[in-house]
Amino acid sequence: MRTVEYELMRPPEIAQARARLPLAFIPIGPLEWHGPHLPMGMDGLHAHTVAMEVARRVGGVVLPTYYLGSETVRPTDRGPQSAAILGFEGTERIIGMDFPDNPVKSLYFEEGTFAVAVRELIRLLKLDGYRLLVLVNGHGAVNHMRALQRLAAEATDPPRVRVLFAMAFLPPEPPFSDPGHAEKVETSIILATRPDLVDLSTLPPKGTPLRYREFGIVDGKAFDGRPTPDFTLRPDADPREASADLGRTVLDLEVTRVAAIVSEQAQALGLAAGRT
Ligand SMILES: [Zn+2]
């Protein structure tokens, strides 16, 4: 096939791909602060990379990336995801990763508006005969993920149609659940795919601790309620230690994981998944 990118395909190509396998991927991620060193579209770029490679392996088409996503006000308790566990007083009104000193705001959609936009695309693709839709998500906000999980569950109508929520990220090892933000892994993924978009010289030299609240770069363990004592990034999550090699390794594991889930669901729907 010439391409799997829906917006680049002509109608006969789309019809042919759909007849072979009625599977569509929707990469999703907000335009969001990811430290000074990464592009605002980090999460969508990541989701798109994973969706493209899974489609190449399994089949299906990839919709244009939905650069949409939601976040909300951080809790004022001292629990997971709160402002206090990131080193703030705990009383500040902070939405997502938009810390007070950031020079640019994230373009977060209010959760309901976000859900309406995604639901509409799901509705249209179902009407056009797609039976397996995969929401490939690159953004770790709790309310954002919950909204997508709900939409997937609501739009699923077995045995005819299934909508899957699939994280682009590998799940962290329990008891941890947050993939972290703008740290070593995300930086490595962009180094592996679009190195021209990374500028590590915007960060202090190696060895200088990176405070969560100053850079908006956070390890997943901190979000999960276990910050470091001085609220600086864990050394093993330092984006200055990122590499394209690590990015390629992680991406391959992510693609393998999502491809397995999609293949299994395609089989459950009686669809013949396979390389096209
Ligand atoms: Zn991200």
Boltz pocket constraint, residues with backbone or C-beta under 6 A from the ligand:
constraints:
  - pocket:
      binder: B
      contacts: [[A, 34], [A, 42], [A, 43], [A, 138], [A, 139], [A, 140], [A, 180], [A, 181], [A, 182], [A, 186]]
      max_distance: 6.0
